[in-house]
């Protein structure tokens, strides 16, 4: 069964740094285990000194099992970028499809007195 993990580069204090922390790039990876997710991350980013570590697991779109050194804002940023990347890939697939059209948004948003209004 595949799980969804947020993985980042883990920098530990054993290397002389002041504190343990995660640094980017952050990736959202589907894998059978945490170990497999880290292996995918390490291969993708050619990690040789610092390695990937699971920051959090996602279950049904919710952040679970967050690592004690992970910042929630970094996990949320990784998820957001992953969704943006997926949307862009889908958009490109539609653009390359003959006879397919990319749906345009029909909503027009304007700012009036500090509030957003939707025009139809």
Backbone atoms as SQL, in Angstrom:
CREATE TABLE atoms (id INTEGER PRIMARY KEY, chain TEXT, resi INTEGER, resn TEXT, atom TEXT, x REAL, y REAL, z REAL);
INSERT INTO atoms VALUES
  (1, 'A', 1, 'UNK', 'N', 0.839, -1.183, 0.000),
  (2, 'A', 1, 'UNK', 'CA', 0.000, 0.000, 0.000),
  (3, 'A', 1, 'UNK', 'C', 0.882, 1.243, 0.000),
  (4, 'A', 2, 'UNK', 'N', 0.600, 2.142, -0.932),
  (5, 'A', 2, 'UNK', 'CA', 1.384, 3.376, -1.043),
  (6, 'A', 2, 'UNK', 'C', 0.959, 4.381, 0.017),
  (7, 'A', 3, 'UNK', 'N', 1.938, 5.100, 0.521),
  (8, 'A', 3, 'UNK', 'CA', 1.727, 6.187, 1.458),
  (9, 'A', 3, 'UNK', 'C', 2.279, 7.447, 0.806),
  (10, 'A', 4, 'UNK', 'N', 1.852, 8.593, 1.291),
  (11, 'A', 4, 'UNK', 'CA', 2.357, 9.863, 0.783),
  (12, 'A', 4, 'UNK', 'C', 3.172, 10.529, 1.876),
  (13, 'A', 5, 'UNK', 'N', 4.414, 10.854, 1.539),
  (14, 'A', 5, 'UNK', 'CA', 5.346, 11.443, 2.503),
  (15, 'A', 5, 'UNK', 'C', 5.867, 12.783, 1.993),
  (16, 'A', 6, 'UNK', 'N', 6.114, 13.708, 2.928),
  (17, 'A', 6, 'UNK', 'CA', 6.823, 14.948, 2.615),
  (18, 'A', 6, 'UNK', 'C', 8.248, 14.731, 3.096),
  (19, 'A', 7, 'UNK', 'N', 9.211, 14.885, 2.177),
  (20, 'A', 7, 'UNK', 'CA', 10.609, 14.604, 2.489),
  (21, 'A', 7, 'UNK', 'C', 11.443, 15.851, 2.233),
  (22, 'A', 8, 'UNK', 'N', 12.412, 16.098, 3.109),
  (23, 'A', 8, 'UNK', 'CA', 13.336, 17.212, 2.945),
  (24, 'A', 8, 'UNK', 'C', 14.734, 16.786, 3.333),
  (25, 'A', 9, 'UNK', 'N', 15.711, 17.626, 3.075),
  (26, 'A', 9, 'UNK', 'CA', 17.090, 17.337, 3.461),
  (27, 'A', 9, 'UNK', 'C', 17.241, 17.617, 4.950),
  (28, 'A', 10, 'UNK', 'N', 17.733, 16.616, 5.688),
  (29, 'A', 10, 'UNK', 'CA', 17.888, 16.771, 7.131),
  (30, 'A', 10, 'UNK', 'C', 19.334, 17.111, 7.456),
  (31, 'A', 11, 'UNK', 'N', 19.518, 18.227, 8.156),
  (32, 'A', 11, 'UNK', 'CA', 20.836, 18.675, 8.599),
  (33, 'A', 11, 'UNK', 'C', 20.885, 18.471, 10.103),
  (34, 'A', 12, 'UNK', 'N', 21.781, 17.606, 10.545),
  (35, 'A', 12, 'UNK', 'CA', 21.810, 17.309, 11.980),
  (36, 'A', 12, 'UNK', 'C', 22.960, 18.003, 12.689),
  (37, 'A', 13, 'UNK', 'N', 22.816, 18.150, 13.997),
  (38, 'A', 13, 'UNK', 'CA', 23.796, 18.867, 14.811),
  (39, 'A', 13, 'UNK', 'C', 25.101, 18.103, 14.948),
  (40, 'A', 14, 'UNK', 'N', 25.121, 16.852, 14.551),
  (41, 'A', 14, 'UNK', 'CA', 26.363, 16.071, 14.621),
  (42, 'A', 14, 'UNK', 'C', 27.425, 16.622, 13.673),
  (43, 'A', 15, 'UNK', 'N', 27.012, 17.410, 12.703),
  (44, 'A', 15, 'UNK', 'CA', 27.950, 17.960, 11.729),
  (45, 'A', 15, 'UNK', 'C', 28.544, 19.285, 12.195),
  (46, 'A', 16, 'UNK', 'N', 28.307, 19.662, 13.442),
  (47, 'A', 16, 'UNK', 'CA', 28.839, 20.906, 13.963),
  (48, 'A', 16, 'UNK', 'C', 27.879, 22.071, 13.841),
  (49, 'A', 17, 'UNK', 'N', 26.695, 21.832, 13.282),
  (50, 'A', 17, 'UNK', 'CA', 25.701, 22.885, 13.178),
  (51, 'A', 17, 'UNK', 'C', 25.095, 23.119, 14.565),
  (52, 'A', 18, 'UNK', 'N', 24.437, 24.245, 14.731),
  (53, 'A', 18, 'UNK', 'CA', 23.869, 24.577, 16.036),
  (54, 'A', 18, 'UNK', 'C', 22.638, 23.766, 16.379),
  (55, 'A', 19, 'UNK', 'N', 21.854, 23.395, 15.380),
  (56, 'A', 19, 'UNK', 'CA', 20.604, 22.694, 15.671),
  (57, 'A', 19, 'UNK', 'C', 20.236, 21.779, 14.512),
  (58, 'A', 20, 'UNK', 'N', 19.378, 20.821, 14.826),
  (59, 'A', 20, 'UNK', 'CA', 18.856, 19.938, 13.783),
  (60, 'A', 20, 'UNK', 'C', 17.737, 20.679, 13.058),
  (61, 'A', 21, 'UNK', 'N', 17.707, 20.568, 11.729),
  (62, 'A', 21, 'UNK', 'CA', 16.639, 21.210, 10.963),
  (63, 'A', 21, 'UNK', 'C', 16.546, 20.578, 9.576),
  (64, 'A', 22, 'UNK', 'N', 15.450, 20.885, 8.881),
  (65, 'A', 22, 'UNK', 'CA', 15.248, 20.463, 7.506),
  (66, 'A', 22, 'UNK', 'C', 15.529, 21.638, 6.584),
  (67, 'A', 23, 'UNK', 'N', 16.115, 21.346, 5.438),
  (68, 'A', 23, 'UNK', 'CA', 16.278, 22.388, 4.425),
  (69, 'A', 23, 'UNK', 'C', 15.692, 21.873, 3.114),
  (70, 'A', 24, 'UNK', 'N', 15.391, 22.814, 2.219),
  (71, 'A', 24, 'UNK', 'CA', 14.812, 22.397, 0.952),
  (72, 'A', 24, 'UNK', 'C', 15.909, 21.890, 0.030),
  (73, 'A', 25, 'UNK', 'N', 15.566, 21.196, -1.000),
  (74, 'A', 25, 'UNK', 'CA', 14.243, 21.052, -1.583),
  (75, 'A', 25, 'UNK', 'C', 13.358, 20.091, -0.786),
  (76, 'A', 26, 'UNK', 'N', 12.069, 20.406, -0.780),
  (77, 'A', 26, 'UNK', 'CA', 11.072, 19.549, -0.143),
  (78, 'A', 26, 'UNK', 'C', 10.273, 18.878, -1.257),
  (79, 'A', 27, 'UNK', 'N', 10.005, 17.595, -1.105),
  (80, 'A', 27, 'UNK', 'CA', 9.242, 16.859, -2.106),
  (81, 'A', 27, 'UNK', 'C', 8.108, 16.090, -1.454),
  (82, 'A', 28, 'UNK', 'N', 7.042, 15.896, -2.198),
  (83, 'A', 28, 'UNK', 'CA', 5.948, 15.016, -1.792),
  (84, 'A', 28, 'UNK', 'C', 6.124, 13.741, -2.611),
  (85, 'A', 29, 'UNK', 'N', 6.299, 12.614, -1.918),
  (86, 'A', 29, 'UNK', 'CA', 6.654, 11.352, -2.572),
  (87, 'A', 29, 'UNK', 'C', 5.698, 10.248, -2.145),
  (88, 'A', 30, 'UNK', 'N', 5.205, 9.493, -3.127),
  (89, 'A', 30, 'UNK', 'CA', 4.396, 8.303, -2.859),
  (90, 'A', 30, 'UNK', 'C', 5.335, 7.107, -2.815),
  (91, 'A', 31, 'UNK', 'N', 5.283, 6.348, -1.716),
  (92, 'A', 31, 'UNK', 'CA', 6.154, 5.186, -1.559),
  (93, 'A', 31, 'UNK', 'C', 5.521, 4.195, -0.597),
  (94, 'A', 32, 'UNK', 'N', 6.031, 2.976, -0.607),
  (95, 'A', 32, 'UNK', 'CA', 5.538, 1.927, 0.289),
  (96, 'A', 32, 'UNK', 'C', 5.933, 2.204, 1.751),
  (97, 'A', 33, 'UNK', 'N', 7.170, 2.703, 1.950),
  (98, 'A', 33, 'UNK', 'CA', 7.701, 2.928, 3.301),
  (99, 'A', 33, 'UNK', 'C', 8.442, 4.262, 3.366),
  (100, 'A', 34, 'UNK', 'N', 8.732, 4.698, 4.579),
  (101, 'A', 34, 'UNK', 'CA', 9.531, 5.915, 4.762),
  (102, 'A', 34, 'UNK', 'C', 10.927, 5.723, 4.167),
  (103, 'A', 35, 'UNK', 'N', 11.482, 4.537, 4.363),
  (104, 'A', 35, 'UNK', 'CA', 12.821, 4.239, 3.852),
  (105, 'A', 35, 'UNK', 'C', 12.850, 4.362, 2.326),
  (106, 'A', 36, 'UNK', 'N', 11.821, 3.849, 1.659),
  (107, 'A', 36, 'UNK', 'CA', 11.739, 3.942, 0.207),
  (108, 'A', 36, 'UNK', 'C', 11.586, 5.398, -0.236),
  (109, 'A', 37, 'UNK', 'N', 10.778, 6.170, 0.481),
  (110, 'A', 37, 'UNK', 'CA', 10.591, 7.590, 0.148),
  (111, 'A', 37, 'UNK', 'C', 11.919, 8.332, 0.243),
  (112, 'A', 38, 'UNK', 'N', 12.689, 8.047, 1.280),
  (113, 'A', 38, 'UNK', 'CA', 13.993, 8.703, 1.447),
  (114, 'A', 38, 'UNK', 'C', 14.963, 8.277, 0.344),
  (115, 'A', 39, 'UNK', 'N', 14.921, 6.995, -0.046),
  (116, 'A', 39, 'UNK', 'CA', 15.793, 6.514, -1.121),
  (117, 'A', 39, 'UNK', 'C', 15.458, 7.218, -2.440),
  (118, 'A', 40, 'UNK', 'N', 14.171, 7.388, -2.727),
  (119, 'A', 40, 'UNK', 'CA', 13.739, 8.095, -3.937),
  (120, 'A', 40, 'UNK', 'C', 14.248, 9.533, -3.903),
  (121, 'A', 41, 'UNK', 'N', 14.080, 10.178, -2.758),
  (122, 'A', 41, 'UNK', 'CA', 14.522, 11.569, -2.585),
  (123, 'A', 41, 'UNK', 'C', 16.037, 11.677, -2.785),
  (124, 'A', 42, 'UNK', 'N', 16.794, 10.791, -2.117),
  (125, 'A', 42, 'UNK', 'CA', 18.259, 10.845, -2.186),
  (126, 'A', 42, 'UNK', 'C', 18.767, 10.633, -3.613),
  (127, 'A', 43, 'UNK', 'N', 18.124, 9.731, -4.344),
  (128, 'A', 43, 'UNK', 'CA', 18.529, 9.484, -5.724),
  (129, 'A', 43, 'UNK', 'C', 18.194, 10.681, -6.605),
  (130, 'A', 44, 'UNK', 'N', 16.996, 11.227, -6.427),
  (131, 'A', 44, 'UNK', 'CA', 16.557, 12.373, -7.244),
  (132, 'A', 44, 'UNK', 'C', 17.467, 13.577, -7.059),
  (133, 'A', 45, 'UNK', 'N', 17.857, 13.839, -5.804),
  (134, 'A', 45, 'UNK', 'CA', 18.652, 15.039, -5.508),
  (135, 'A', 45, 'UNK', 'C', 20.144, 14.751, -5.375),
  (136, 'A', 46, 'UNK', 'N', 20.539, 13.508, -5.668),
  (137, 'A', 46, 'UNK', 'CA', 21.939, 13.101, -5.631),
  (138, 'A', 46, 'UNK', 'C', 22.591, 13.459, -4.290),
  (139, 'A', 47, 'UNK', 'N', 21.927, 13.075, -3.214),
  (140, 'A', 47, 'UNK', 'CA', 22.420, 13.374, -1.869),
  (141, 'A', 47, 'UNK', 'C', 23.646, 12.529, -1.569),
  (142, 'A', 48, 'UNK', 'N', 24.692, 13.176, -1.056),
  (143, 'A', 48, 'UNK', 'CA', 25.880, 12.413, -0.688),
  (144, 'A', 48, 'UNK', 'C', 26.379, 12.735, 0.717),
  (145, 'A', 49, 'UNK', 'N', 26.077, 13.903, 1.236),
  (146, 'A', 49, 'UNK', 'CA', 26.511, 14.240, 2.592),
  (147, 'A', 49, 'UNK', 'C', 25.314, 14.318, 3.529),
  (148, 'A', 50, 'UNK', 'N', 24.403, 15.219, 3.238),
  (149, 'A', 50, 'UNK', 'CA', 23.136, 15.259, 3.961),
  (150, 'A', 50, 'UNK', 'C', 22.139, 14.427, 3.165),
  (151, 'A', 51, 'UNK', 'N', 21.205, 13.801, 3.856),
  (152, 'A', 51, 'UNK', 'CA', 20.258, 12.910, 3.197),
  (153, 'A', 51, 'UNK', 'C', 18.821, 13.306, 3.520),
  (154, 'A', 52, 'UNK', 'N', 17.918, 12.762, 2.719),
  (155, 'A', 52, 'UNK', 'CA', 16.498, 13.016, 2.932),
  (156, 'A', 52, 'UNK', 'C', 15.987, 12.309, 4.167),
  (157, 'A', 53, 'UNK', 'N', 14.988, 12.941, 4.765),
  (158, 'A', 53, 'UNK', 'CA', 14.310, 12.361, 5.928),
  (159, 'A', 53, 'UNK', 'C', 12.846, 12.772, 5.827),
  (160, 'A', 54, 'UNK', 'N', 11.975, 11.887, 6.245),
  (161, 'A', 54, 'UNK', 'CA', 10.540, 12.169, 6.165),
  (162, 'A', 54, 'UNK', 'C', 10.185, 13.249, 7.183),
  (163, 'A', 55, 'UNK', 'N', 9.582, 14.318, 6.676),
  (164, 'A', 55, 'UNK', 'CA', 9.144, 15.424, 7.524),
  (165, 'A', 55, 'UNK', 'C', 7.756, 15.151, 8.093),
  (166, 'A', 56, 'UNK', 'N', 6.903, 14.536, 7.258),
  (167, 'A', 56, 'UNK', 'CA', 5.529, 14.250, 7.677),
  (168, 'A', 56, 'UNK', 'C', 4.927, 13.238, 6.725),
  (169, 'A', 57, 'UNK', 'N', 3.844, 12.631, 7.173),
  (170, 'A', 57, 'UNK', 'CA', 3.073, 11.742, 6.314),
  (171, 'A', 57, 'UNK', 'C', 1.732, 12.413, 6.054),
  (172, 'A', 58, 'UNK', 'N', 1.191, 12.196, 4.863),
  (173, 'A', 58, 'UNK', 'CA', -0.119, 12.733, 4.520),
  (174, 'A', 58, 'UNK', 'C', -1.097, 11.575, 4.421),
  (175, 'A', 59, 'UNK', 'N', -2.234, 11.725, 5.075),
  (176, 'A', 59, 'UNK', 'CA', -3.295, 10.723, 4.999),
  (177, 'A', 59, 'UNK', 'C', -4.597, 11.442, 4.704),
  (178, 'A', 60, 'UNK', 'N', -5.183, 11.113, 3.573),
  (179, 'A', 60, 'UNK', 'CA', -6.443, 11.733, 3.122),
  (180, 'A', 60, 'UNK', 'C', -6.343, 13.256, 3.099),
  (181, 'A', 61, 'UNK', 'N', -5.178, 13.754, 2.703),
  (182, 'A', 61, 'UNK', 'CA', -4.986, 15.194, 2.590),
  (183, 'A', 61, 'UNK', 'C', -4.632, 15.903, 3.882),
  (184, 'A', 62, 'UNK', 'N', -4.511, 15.160, 4.973),
  (185, 'A', 62, 'UNK', 'CA', -4.179, 15.761, 6.268),
  (186, 'A', 62, 'UNK', 'C', -2.740, 15.421, 6.660),
  (187, 'A', 63, 'UNK', 'N', -2.080, 16.376, 7.287),
  (188, 'A', 63, 'UNK', 'CA', -0.709, 16.171, 7.752),
  (189, 'A', 63, 'UNK', 'C', -0.754, 15.346, 9.027),
  (190, 'A', 64, 'UNK', 'N', -0.038, 14.206, 9.004),
  (191, 'A', 64, 'UNK', 'CA', 0.041, 13.352, 10.189),
  (192, 'A', 64, 'UNK', 'C', 1.495, 12.987, 10.423),
  (193, 'A', 65, 'UNK', 'N', 1.774, 12.496, 11.582),
  (194, 'A', 65, 'UNK', 'CA', 3.099, 11.967, 11.906),
  (195, 'A', 65, 'UNK', 'C', 4.208, 12.938, 11.516),
  (196, 'A', 66, 'UNK', 'N', 4.118, 14.180, 11.991),
  (197, 'A', 66, 'UNK', 'CA', 5.116, 15.191, 11.643),
  (198, 'A', 66, 'UNK', 'C', 6.368, 14.996, 12.503),
  (199, 'A', 67, 'UNK', 'N', 7.529, 15.073, 11.878),
  (200, 'A', 67, 'UNK', 'CA', 8.807, 14.923, 12.567),
  (201, 'A', 67, 'UNK', 'C', 9.002, 16.066, 13.550),
  (202, 'A', 68, 'UNK', 'N', 9.637, 15.787, 14.665),
  (203, 'A', 68, 'UNK', 'CA', 9.785, 16.828, 15.699),
  (204, 'A', 68, 'UNK', 'C', 10.641, 18.002, 15.254),
  (205, 'A', 69, 'UNK', 'N', 11.466, 17.815, 14.236),
  (206, 'A', 69, 'UNK', 'CA', 12.301, 18.914, 13.742),
  (207, 'A', 69, 'UNK', 'C', 11.687, 19.629, 12.538),
  (208, 'A', 70, 'UNK', 'N', 10.589, 19.123, 12.032),
  (209, 'A', 70, 'UNK', 'CA', 9.954, 19.725, 10.854),
  (210, 'A', 70, 'UNK', 'C', 9.095, 20.912, 11.263),
  (211, 'A', 71, 'UNK', 'N', 9.162, 21.955, 10.461),
  (212, 'A', 71, 'UNK', 'CA', 8.283, 23.108, 10.667),
  (213, 'A', 71, 'UNK', 'C', 7.042, 22.905, 9.807),
  (214, 'A', 72, 'UNK', 'N', 5.885, 23.092, 10.419),
  (215, 'A', 72, 'UNK', 'CA', 4.627, 22.878, 9.691),
  (216, 'A', 72, 'UNK', 'C', 4.549, 23.748, 8.443),
  (217, 'A', 73, 'UNK', 'N', 5.060, 24.958, 8.507),
  (218, 'A', 73, 'UNK', 'CA', 5.014, 25.862, 7.361),
  (219, 'A', 73, 'UNK', 'C', 5.794, 25.279, 6.186),
  (220, 'A', 74, 'UNK', 'N', 6.905, 24.591, 6.443),
  (221, 'A', 74, 'UNK', 'CA', 7.684, 23.972, 5.367),
  (222, 'A', 74, 'UNK', 'C', 6.925, 22.790, 4.754),
  (223, 'A', 75, 'UNK', 'N', 6.257, 22.017, 5.602),
  (224, 'A', 75, 'UNK', 'CA', 5.457, 20.894, 5.114),
  (225, 'A', 75, 'UNK', 'C', 4.324, 21.418, 4.230),
  (226, 'A', 76, 'UNK', 'N', 3.641, 22.464, 4.683),
  (227, 'A', 76, 'UNK', 'CA', 2.540, 23.042, 3.906),
  (228, 'A', 76, 'UNK', 'C', 3.046, 23.624, 2.591),
  (229, 'A', 77, 'UNK', 'N', 4.231, 24.243, 2.604),
  (230, 'A', 77, 'UNK', 'CA', 4.816, 24.793, 1.378),
  (231, 'A', 77, 'UNK', 'C', 5.106, 23.669, 0.379),
  (232, 'A', 78, 'UNK', 'N', 5.641, 22.560, 0.860),
  (233, 'A', 78, 'UNK', 'CA', 5.931, 21.421, -0.016),
  (234, 'A', 78, 'UNK', 'C', 4.653, 20.891, -0.652),
  (235, 'A', 79, 'UNK', 'N', 3.591, 20.794, 0.126),
  (236, 'A', 79, 'UNK', 'CA', 2.313, 20.304, -0.385),
  (237, 'A', 79, 'UNK', 'C', 1.774, 21.268, -1.438),
  (238, 'A', 80, 'UNK', 'N', 1.834, 22.554, -1.155),
  (239, 'A', 80, 'UNK', 'CA', 1.340, 23.562, -2.082),
  (240, 'A', 80, 'UNK', 'C', 2.097, 23.517, -3.404),
  (241, 'A', 81, 'UNK', 'N', 3.423, 23.443, -3.330),
  (242, 'A', 81, 'UNK', 'CA', 4.235, 23.393, -4.553),
  (243, 'A', 81, 'UNK', 'C', 3.959, 22.114, -5.335),
  (244, 'A', 82, 'UNK', 'N', 3.731, 21.027, -4.625),
  (245, 'A', 82, 'UNK', 'CA', 3.426, 19.754, -5.279),
  (246, 'A', 82, 'UNK', 'C', 2.113, 19.843, -6.043),
  (247, 'A', 83, 'UNK', 'N', 1.103, 20.484, -5.431),
  (248, 'A', 83, 'UNK', 'CA', -0.193, 20.652, -6.101),
  (249, 'A', 83, 'UNK', 'C', -0.053, 21.554, -7.318),
  (250, 'A', 84, 'UNK', 'N', 0.735, 22.634, -7.191),
  (251, 'A', 84, 'UNK', 'CA', 0.955, 23.545, -8.318),
  (252, 'A', 84, 'UNK', 'C', 1.644, 22.809, -9.465),
  (253, 'A', 85, 'UNK', 'N', 2.628, 21.990, -9.131),
  (254, 'A', 85, 'UNK', 'CA', 3.364, 21.239, -10.147),
  (255, 'A', 85, 'UNK', 'C', 2.446, 20.240, -10.845),
  (256, 'A', 86, 'UNK', 'N', 1.615, 19.552, -10.085),
  (257, 'A', 86, 'UNK', 'CA', 0.676, 18.591, -10.650),
  (258, 'A', 86, 'UNK', 'C', -0.310, 19.293, -11.582),
  (259, 'A', 87, 'UNK', 'N', -0.820, 20.458, -11.165),
  (260, 'A', 87, 'UNK', 'CA', -1.745, 21.222, -11.996),
  (261, 'A', 87, 'UNK', 'C', -1.078, 21.645, -13.300),
  (262, 'A', 88, 'UNK', 'N', 0.172, 22.112, -13.219),
  (263, 'A', 88, 'UNK', 'CA', 0.888, 22.528, -14.420),
  (264, 'A', 88, 'UNK', 'C', 1.097, 21.351, -15.372),
  (265, 'A', 89, 'UNK', 'N', 1.417, 20.171, -14.819),
  (266, 'A', 89, 'UNK', 'CA', 1.610, 18.984, -15.653),
  (267, 'A', 89, 'UNK', 'C', 0.306, 18.603, -16.355),
  (268, 'A', 90, 'UNK', 'N', -0.807, 18.656, -15.628),
  (269, 'A', 90, 'UNK', 'CA', -2.102, 18.340, -16.225),
  (270, 'A', 90, 'UNK', 'C', -2.466, 19.350, -17.307),
  (271, 'A', 91, 'UNK', 'N', -2.178, 20.610, -17.051),
  (272, 'A', 91, 'UNK', 'CA', -2.455, 21.662, -18.020),
  (273, 'A', 91, 'UNK', 'C', -1.644, 21.435, -19.297),
  (274, 'A', 92, 'UNK', 'N', -0.377, 21.058, -19.148),
  (275, 'A', 92, 'UNK', 'CA', 0.474, 20.792, -20.305),
  (276, 'A', 92, 'UNK', 'C', -0.026, 19.583, -21.088),
  (277, 'A', 93, 'UNK', 'N', -0.498, 18.565, -20.386),
  (278, 'A', 93, 'UNK', 'CA', -1.047, 17.392, -21.066),
  (279, 'A', 93, 'UNK', 'C', -2.273, 17.774, -21.881),
  (280, 'A', 94, 'UNK', 'N', -3.132, 18.620, -21.310),
  (281, 'A', 94, 'UNK', 'CA', -4.312, 19.070, -22.044),
  (282, 'A', 94, 'UNK', 'C', -3.926, 19.916, -23.245),
  (283, 'A', 95, 'UNK', 'N', -2.907, 20.756, -23.088),
  (284, 'A', 95, 'UNK', 'CA', -2.476, 21.623, -24.176),
  (285, 'A', 95, 'UNK', 'C', -1.907, 20.807, -25.331),
  (286, 'A', 96, 'UNK', 'N', -1.293, 19.672, -25.023),
  (287, 'A', 96, 'UNK', 'CA', -0.709, 18.824, -26.057),
  (288, 'A', 96, 'UNK', 'C', -1.737, 17.901, -26.710),
  (289, 'A', 97, 'UNK', 'N', -2.919, 17.840, -26.148),
  (290, 'A', 97, 'UNK', 'CA', -3.971, 16.967, -26.664),
  (291, 'A', 97, 'UNK', 'C', -4.687, 17.675, -27.813),
  (292, 'A', 98, 'UNK', 'N', -4.755, 17.035, -28.960),
  (293, 'A', 98, 'UNK', 'CA', -5.462, 17.647, -30.084),
  (294, 'A', 98, 'UNK', 'C', -6.960, 17.607, -29.824),
  (295, 'A', 99, 'UNK', 'N', -7.601, 18.715, -30.000),
  (296, 'A', 99, 'UNK', 'CA', -9.038, 18.799, -29.798),
  (297, 'A', 99, 'UNK', 'C', -9.429, 19.077, -28.359),
  (298, 'A', 100, 'UNK', 'N', -8.436, 19.143, -27.447),
  (299, 'A', 100, 'UNK', 'CA', -8.745, 19.436, -26.044),
  (300, 'A', 100, 'UNK', 'C', -8.567, 20.933, -25.818),
  (301, 'A', 101, 'UNK', 'N', -9.342, 21.461, -24.931),
  (302, 'A', 101, 'UNK', 'CA', -9.222, 22.880, -24.600),
  (303, 'A', 101, 'UNK', 'C', -8.993, 23.020, -23.107),
  (304, 'A', 102, 'UNK', 'N', -8.148, 23.953, -22.742),
  (305, 'A', 102, 'UNK', 'CA', -7.907, 24.230, -21.337),
  (306, 'A', 102, 'UNK', 'C', -9.021, 25.131, -20.846),
  (307, 'A', 103, 'UNK', 'N', -9.760, 24.684, -19.842),
  (308, 'A', 103, 'UNK', 'CA', -10.873, 25.513, -19.365),
  (309, 'A', 103, 'UNK', 'C', -10.362, 26.814, -18.746),
  (310, 'A', 104, 'UNK', 'N', -10.996, 27.879, -19.126),
  (311, 'A', 104, 'UNK', 'CA', -10.663, 29.183, -18.570),
  (312, 'A', 104, 'UNK', 'C', -11.590, 29.470, -17.402),
  (313, 'A', 105, 'UNK', 'N', -11.093, 30.198, -16.437),
  (314, 'A', 105, 'UNK', 'CA', -11.922, 30.584, -15.308),
  (315, 'A', 105, 'UNK', 'C', -12.927, 31.625, -15.779),
  (316, 'A', 106, 'UNK', 'N', -14.172, 31.484, -15.348),
  (317, 'A', 106, 'UNK', 'CA', -15.190, 32.458, -15.722),
  (318, 'A', 106, 'UNK', 'C', -15.350, 33.535, -14.660),
  (319, 'A', 107, 'UNK', 'N', -14.744, 33.328, -13.513),
  (320, 'A', 107, 'UNK', 'CA', -14.878, 34.297, -12.429),
  (321, 'A', 107, 'UNK', 'C', -13.906, 35.449, -12.636),
  (322, 'A', 108, 'UNK', 'N', -14.389, 36.643, -12.450),
  (323, 'A', 108, 'UNK', 'CA', -13.562, 37.844, -12.488),
  (324, 'A', 108, 'UNK', 'C', -13.543, 38.410, -11.073),
  (325, 'A', 109, 'UNK', 'N', -12.356, 38.594, -10.523),
  (326, 'A', 109, 'UNK', 'CA', -12.223, 39.064, -9.149),
  (327, 'A', 109, 'UNK', 'C', -11.762, 40.517, -9.165),
  (328, 'A', 110, 'UNK', 'N', -12.434, 41.366, -8.406),
  (329, 'A', 110, 'UNK', 'CA', -12.020, 42.756, -8.260),
  (330, 'A', 110, 'UNK', 'C', -12.000, 43.096, -6.783),
  (331, 'A', 111, 'UNK', 'N', -11.208, 44.096, -6.436),
  (332, 'A', 111, 'UNK', 'CA', -11.108, 44.517, -5.042),
  (333, 'A', 111, 'UNK', 'C', -11.874, 45.816, -4.865),
  (334, 'A', 112, 'UNK', 'N', -12.828, 45.804, -3.948),
  (335, 'A', 112, 'UNK', 'CA', -13.622, 46.983, -3.657),
  (336, 'A', 112, 'UNK', 'C', -13.614, 47.172, -2.148),
  (337, 'A', 113, 'UNK', 'N', -13.115, 48.294, -1.690),
  (338, 'A', 113, 'UNK', 'CA', -13.089, 48.618, -0.259),
  (339, 'A', 113, 'UNK', 'C', -12.458, 47.490, 0.569),
  (340, 'A', 114, 'UNK', 'N', -11.401, 46.856, 0.044),
  (341, 'A', 114, 'UNK', 'CA', -10.691, 45.834, 0.796),
  (342, 'A', 114, 'UNK', 'C', -11.334, 44.459, 0.761),
  (343, 'A', 115, 'UNK', 'N', -12.439, 44.287, 0.075),
  (344, 'A', 115, 'UNK', 'CA', -13.097, 42.964, -0.003),
  (345, 'A', 115, 'UNK', 'C', -13.013, 42.468, -1.439),
  (346, 'A', 116, 'UNK', 'N', -12.935, 41.147, -1.573),
  (347, 'A', 116, 'UNK', 'CA', -12.944, 40.549, -2.898),
  (348, 'A', 116, 'UNK', 'C', -14.363, 40.233, -3.302),
  (349, 'A', 117, 'UNK', 'N', -14.723, 40.634, -4.490),
  (350, 'A', 117, 'UNK', 'CA', -16.060, 40.363, -5.002),
  (351, 'A', 117, 'UNK', 'C', -15.947, 39.528, -6.260),
  (352, 'A', 118, 'UNK', 'N', -16.842, 38.563, -6.434),
  (353, 'A', 118, 'UNK', 'CA', -16.843, 37.755, -7.642),
  (354, 'A', 118, 'UNK', 'C', -17.888, 38.317, -8.590),
  (355, 'A', 119, 'UNK', 'N', -17.459, 38.533, -9.821),
  (356, 'A', 119, 'UNK', 'CA', -18.388, 39.005, -10.852),
  (357, 'A', 119, 'UNK', 'C', -18.683, 37.845, -11.779),
  (358, 'A', 120, 'UNK', 'N', -19.934, 37.730, -12.166),
  (359, 'A', 120, 'UNK', 'CA', -20.322, 36.631, -13.058),
  (360, 'A', 120, 'UNK', 'C', -20.552, 37.134, -14.435);
